Amino acid sequence: MLQSHPATPPAAAERVRPAAVAVTDLVKVYKGGKRALDGVSLSIFKGELFGLLGPNGAGKSTLINILAGLVNKTSGSVSIWDIDIDRDPRGSRAAIGVVPQELNLDAFFTPRELLEVQAGLYGVPPRERRTAEILAAVGLADKADAYARTLSGGMRRRLLVAKALVHAPPVLVLDEPTAGVDVELRRSLWAYVRTLNARGTTVLLTTHYLEEAEELCDRIAIIDRGKLIACDTTTALVGQLDSKELRILVDCDLLETPAGLVGWGATLDGPRHVVVRFRPSSTRVGEIIEAVRGAGLGIVDLSTEESDLEDLFLRLTRRHGDTAA
């Protein structure tokens, strides 16, 4: 059964693994009474690639802006790399790099100048700066001295990633980094993110491309209307659905579902396709195939389709919306 709210006691693994980001009972209420975050608690482990999902207005950007020191929380506690954001705001900001959704670049600076200025703002001594290395890593070495206004949208997106890395933060936040980006650039960006993560950088990703989160992330949290409604490993979350679809191409035309398949909840998709939706935890594919043969049908071809993260996301947010209403 789907759990619309995670259990309160933390899992054993969460108690043992050190947290790169720890959020406890986080609340943010804006002027006018809008509650953007309502008691959110979660831990992002060191070295993890963590996904934060939710519909527009769910509270994701508010959470990220609090981590980045751009928005003041109403209550609760937040620490980044064991640094409390209230006790040591400068230290916590130095431990995180944020790649925003907006392409907020100074059009009259070159990539090299932008990274040098950013490094200076973070107090990185000139001898410790890695400007050329970072530009090469994001594929902008040949554009190092071109004005930012001449760069394509994809190049500007990569330049934002480069800016977030100038002070070598142990935590990198990517807020919708591939929005409006072509497929080739998306793949190259994720390849670089995987490389950073493999080197030990903790990555927090927000995205509307659910297939990306499913492919990339170790664990995923889903937030809706300011509340955390799910947080688990990607495999465990998708496994909660316990749903598959079996499509069978049979050897004759059918006008209606054979009586022997009605009990399986079979439906017709055209005259020759029999569709059965079932729960893998309680039903084996072989049992359905035997029922099809028992109905006197020959099987020409078959395929299965598993539920994915998008199905879970829609189900959880829909359920939470119904509950809130």
C-alpha positions as CSV (number, residue, x, y, z in Angstrom):
1,M,0.0,0.0,0.0
2,L,1.2,3.5,-0.8
3,Q,2.3,5.6,2.2
4,S,1.3,9.2,1.7
5,H,3.5,10.3,4.6
6,P,6.8,8.8,5.6
7,A,7.1,7.2,9.0
8,T,8.3,9.5,11.7
9,P,11.2,7.4,13.1
10,P,14.2,7.6,10.7
11,A,15.4,4.5,9.0
12,A,18.5,2.8,10.5
13,A,20.6,3.8,7.5
14,E,19.6,7.5,8.0
15,R,20.8,7.3,11.6
16,V,24.2,5.9,10.6
17,R,25.1,7.8,7.4
18,P,26.4,11.3,7.9
19,A,24.2,14.0,6.5
20,A,25.4,16.6,4.0
21,V,22.2,18.5,4.5
22,A,19.9,18.1,7.5
23,V,16.5,19.8,7.6
24,T,14.3,19.5,10.7
25,D,10.7,20.8,11.1
26,L,11.3,23.5,8.6
27,V,8.5,26.1,8.3
28,K,8.3,29.1,6.0
29,V,5.3,31.4,6.2
30,Y,5.3,34.4,3.9
31,K,3.6,37.7,4.5
32,G,-0.1,37.3,4.1
33,G,-0.1,33.9,5.7
34,K,1.0,31.7,2.8
35,R,2.7,28.7,4.3
36,A,5.3,27.6,1.7
37,L,6.9,24.9,3.9
38,D,5.0,23.1,6.6
39,G,7.2,21.1,9.0
40,V,9.6,19.6,6.4
41,S,12.2,17.2,7.7
42,L,14.7,15.3,5.6
43,S,18.4,14.3,5.4
44,I,20.6,14.2,2.3
45,F,23.5,11.9,2.9
46,K,27.1,12.9,2.1
47,G,28.1,11.7,-1.4
48,E,24.4,11.1,-2.4
49,L,22.7,12.2,-5.6
50,F,19.3,13.2,-4.2
51,G,16.2,14.2,-6.1
52,L,13.6,16.7,-4.8
53,L,10.3,16.6,-6.8
54,G,7.0,18.3,-6.6
55,P,4.5,20.3,-8.7
56,N,4.8,24.0,-9.2
57,G,4.2,25.9,-6.0
58,A,5.0,22.8,-3.8
59,G,7.8,24.6,-1.9
60,K,10.9,23.3,-3.7
61,S,12.3,26.7,-4.6
62,T,11.6,28.1,-1.1
63,L,13.6,25.2,0.4
64,I,16.5,25.7,-2.0
65,N,16.5,29.5,-1.3
66,I,16.6,28.8,2.4
67,L,19.6,26.5,1.9
68,A,21.3,29.2,-0.2
69,G,20.7,31.9,2.4
70,L,18.4,33.9,0.1
71,V,15.2,33.4,2.1
72,N,14.9,33.5,5.9
73,K,13.0,30.5,7.4
74,T,10.2,31.0,9.9
75,S,11.2,28.1,12.2
76,G,13.0,24.8,12.2
77,S,16.7,24.1,11.8
78,V,18.9,23.6,8.8
79,S,22.6,22.6,8.6
80,I,24.8,22.2,5.6
81,W,27.9,20.0,5.9
82,D,27.4,20.1,9.7
83,I,27.2,23.9,9.7
84,D,24.1,25.5,11.1
85,I,22.8,28.2,8.8
86,D,21.8,30.5,11.7
87,R,25.0,30.1,13.8
88,D,27.4,30.4,10.9
89,P,25.6,31.7,7.7
90,R,28.9,32.5,5.9
91,G,30.3,29.0,6.6
92,S,27.1,27.3,5.5
93,R,26.9,29.4,2.3
94,A,30.5,28.5,1.5
95,A,29.6,24.8,1.7
96,I,27.0,25.0,-1.0
97,G,26.9,25.9,-4.7
98,V,23.5,26.6,-6.3
99,V,22.7,26.5,-10.0
100,P,19.4,28.5,-10.3
101,Q,16.7,28.1,-12.9
102,E,17.1,31.6,-14.2
103,L,19.9,32.5,-16.6
104,N,21.2,35.3,-14.4
105,L,24.5,36.2,-16.0
106,D,26.1,39.5,-16.7
107,A,26.0,39.8,-20.5
108,F,29.1,42.0,-20.6
109,F,31.5,39.7,-18.8
110,T,33.3,36.8,-20.4
111,P,33.1,33.3,-18.8
112,R,36.7,33.7,-17.5
113,E,35.8,37.1,-15.9
114,L,32.6,35.8,-14.4
115,L,34.3,32.9,-12.7
116,E,37.2,35.1,-11.4
117,V,34.7,37.6,-10.0
118,Q,32.7,34.7,-8.4
119,A,35.8,33.2,-6.9
120,G,36.7,36.6,-5.4
121,L,33.3,36.9,-3.9
122,Y,33.9,33.6,-2.1
123,G,37.3,34.7,-1.0
124,V,39.2,32.1,-3.0
125,P,42.9,33.2,-3.3
126,P,44.1,33.7,-6.9
127,R,46.6,30.8,-6.5
128,E,43.8,28.4,-5.6
129,R,41.4,29.4,-8.3
130,R,40.6,26.7,-10.9
131,T,39.0,28.9,-13.6
132,A,40.5,27.2,-16.6
133,E,40.0,23.7,-15.2
134,I,36.3,24.3,-14.5
135,L,35.6,26.0,-17.9
136,A,37.2,23.0,-19.6
137,A,35.2,20.6,-17.5
138,V,31.9,22.2,-18.6
139,G,33.0,22.4,-22.3
140,L,33.6,26.2,-22.4
141,A,37.3,26.4,-22.7
142,D,37.1,27.7,-26.2
143,K,34.6,30.3,-25.1
144,A,36.5,31.5,-22.1
145,D,37.0,35.0,-23.5
146,A,33.8,35.5,-25.4
147,Y,31.1,37.8,-24.0
148,A,28.4,35.9,-22.2
149,R,25.7,37.6,-24.3
150,T,27.2,35.7,-27.4
151,L,26.7,32.3,-25.8
152,S,23.9,30.0,-26.7
153,G,21.3,29.1,-24.1
154,G,22.9,25.7,-23.4
155,M,26.3,27.3,-23.0
156,R,24.9,29.8,-20.5
157,R,23.4,26.9,-18.6
158,R,26.8,25.3,-18.4
159,L,28.3,28.6,-17.3
160,L,25.9,28.7,-14.4
161,V,27.1,25.3,-13.3
162,A,30.7,26.5,-13.6
163,K,29.9,29.6,-11.4
164,A,28.5,27.3,-8.7
165,L,31.7,25.3,-8.6
166,V,34.4,28.0,-8.2
167,H,34.7,27.6,-4.4
168,A,34.7,23.8,-4.6
169,P,31.5,23.3,-2.5
170,P,30.9,19.8,-1.1
171,V,27.2,20.3,-1.8
172,L,25.9,21.2,-5.3
173,V,22.2,22.2,-5.8
174,L,20.8,22.0,-9.4
175,D,17.4,23.7,-9.7
176,E,15.8,22.6,-12.9
177,P,19.2,22.6,-14.7
178,T,17.9,21.1,-18.0
179,A,14.8,23.2,-18.4
180,G,14.6,24.2,-22.1
181,V,17.9,22.4,-22.9
182,D,18.3,20.1,-25.9
183,V,18.8,16.4,-25.5
184,E,22.5,16.4,-26.4
185,L,23.4,19.0,-23.8
186,R,21.2,17.3,-21.2
187,R,23.2,14.1,-21.6
188,S,26.5,15.9,-21.4
189,L,25.5,17.8,-18.3
190,W,24.3,14.7,-16.6
191,A,27.6,12.9,-17.5
192,Y,29.5,15.8,-15.8
193,V,27.2,15.7,-12.7
194,R,27.8,11.9,-12.4
195,T,31.5,12.6,-12.5
196,L,31.3,15.2,-9.8
197,N,29.2,12.9,-7.7
198,A,31.6,10.1,-8.2
199,R,34.4,12.4,-6.9
200,G,32.4,12.9,-3.7
201,T,30.2,16.0,-4.4
202,T,26.8,15.7,-2.8
203,V,24.1,16.7,-5.4
204,L,20.6,17.9,-4.8
205,L,18.5,17.9,-8.0
206,T,15.1,19.4,-8.7
207,T,13.6,18.5,-12.0
208,H,10.3,18.2,-13.9
209,Y,11.8,15.5,-16.0
210,L,10.8,12.5,-13.8
211,E,12.7,10.0,-16.0
212,E,15.9,11.9,-15.2
213,A,15.3,11.6,-11.5
214,E,14.5,8.0,-11.8
215,E,17.7,7.3,-13.7
216,L,20.1,9.5,-11.8
217,C,19.0,9.7,-8.1
218,D,19.9,7.4,-5.3
219,R,16.9,8.6,-3.2
220,I,14.0,10.9,-4.0
221,A,11.8,13.1,-1.8
222,I,8.4,14.3,-3.1
223,I,7.0,17.6,-1.7
224,D,3.5,18.9,-2.2
225,R,1.8,22.0,-0.7
226,G,4.7,22.5,1.6
227,K,4.7,19.0,3.1
228,L,7.0,16.1,2.6
229,I,4.8,13.3,1.3
230,A,7.4,10.7,0.4
231,C,11.1,10.1,0.8
232,D,12.8,6.8,0.0
233,T,15.2,5.1,-2.4
234,T,14.2,5.4,-6.0
235,T,13.8,1.6,-6.3
236,A,11.6,1.4,-3.2
237,L,9.4,4.3,-4.3
238,V,8.8,2.8,-7.7
239,G,8.3,-0.6,-6.1
240,Q,5.4,0.9,-4.0
241,L,3.3,0.9,-7.2
242,D,3.2,-2.9,-7.5
243,S,1.6,-2.5,-10.9
244,K,2.3,-3.9,-14.4
245,E,0.5,-4.0,-17.7
246,L,0.7,-7.1,-19.9
247,R,-0.3,-6.6,-23.6
248,I,-0.9,-9.7,-25.6
249,L,-1.3,-9.9,-29.4
250,V,-3.5,-12.9,-30.1
251,D,-4.0,-14.9,-33.4
252,C,-7.7,-14.0,-34.1
253,D,-10.0,-11.0,-34.0
254,L,-12.1,-10.6,-30.9
255,L,-15.4,-8.7,-30.5
256,E,-15.5,-8.9,-26.7
257,T,-13.3,-10.1,-23.9
258,P,-13.4,-13.9,-23.6
259,A,-15.3,-15.1,-20.5
260,G,-12.3,-16.9,-19.2
261,L,-10.3,-13.6,-19.0
262,V,-13.0,-11.4,-17.5
263,G,-12.0,-12.5,-14.0
264,W,-8.5,-11.2,-14.7
265,G,-9.8,-7.7,-15.5
266,A,-8.7,-8.1,-19.1
267,T,-9.7,-5.5,-21.7
268,L,-9.4,-5.2,-25.4
269,D,-7.3,-2.6,-27.2
270,G,-8.5,-3.2,-30.7
271,P,-9.6,-6.6,-32.1
272,R,-6.4,-8.5,-31.4
273,H,-4.8,-6.9,-28.3
274,V,-5.7,-8.2,-24.9
275,V,-4.6,-6.0,-22.0
276,V,-4.3,-7.2,-18.4
277,R,-3.2,-4.9,-15.5
278,F,-2.0,-6.9,-12.5
279,R,0.0,-6.8,-9.3
280,P,3.4,-8.6,-9.6
281,S,3.5,-9.2,-5.9
282,S,0.4,-11.5,-6.1
283,T,0.2,-12.6,-9.8
284,R,2.7,-14.2,-12.1
285,V,2.8,-13.5,-15.8
286,G,2.7,-17.3,-16.5
287,E,-0.7,-17.5,-14.8
288,I,-2.2,-14.9,-17.2
289,I,-0.6,-16.6,-20.2
290,E,-2.2,-19.9,-19.2
291,A,-5.6,-18.2,-18.8
292,V,-5.2,-16.8,-22.3
293,R,-4.4,-20.2,-23.8
294,G,-7.2,-21.7,-21.7
295,A,-9.6,-19.3,-23.5
296,G,-8.6,-20.9,-26.8
297,L,-6.4,-18.0,-28.0
298,G,-3.0,-18.3,-29.6
299,I,-0.3,-15.8,-28.5
300,V,1.5,-14.1,-31.4
301,D,3.5,-11.6,-29.2
302,L,3.4,-10.0,-25.8
303,S,5.0,-7.1,-23.9
304,T,5.0,-5.8,-20.4
305,E,5.0,-2.2,-19.2
306,E,6.0,-1.3,-15.6
307,S,4.8,1.7,-13.7
308,D,7.4,4.3,-13.2
309,L,8.2,7.3,-11.0
310,E,5.8,9.5,-12.9
311,D,2.9,7.2,-12.0
312,L,3.9,7.3,-8.3
313,F,4.4,11.1,-8.4
314,L,0.9,11.7,-9.9
315,R,-0.7,9.2,-7.5
316,L,0.9,10.7,-4.4
317,T,0.3,14.3,-5.2
318,R,-3.3,13.6,-6.3
319,R,-3.9,11.7,-3.0
320,H,-2.3,14.5,-0.9
321,G,-4.4,17.1,-2.8
322,D,-7.6,15.2,-2.1
323,T,-6.6,14.9,1.6
324,A,-5.8,18.6,1.9
325,A,-9.1,19.5,0.3
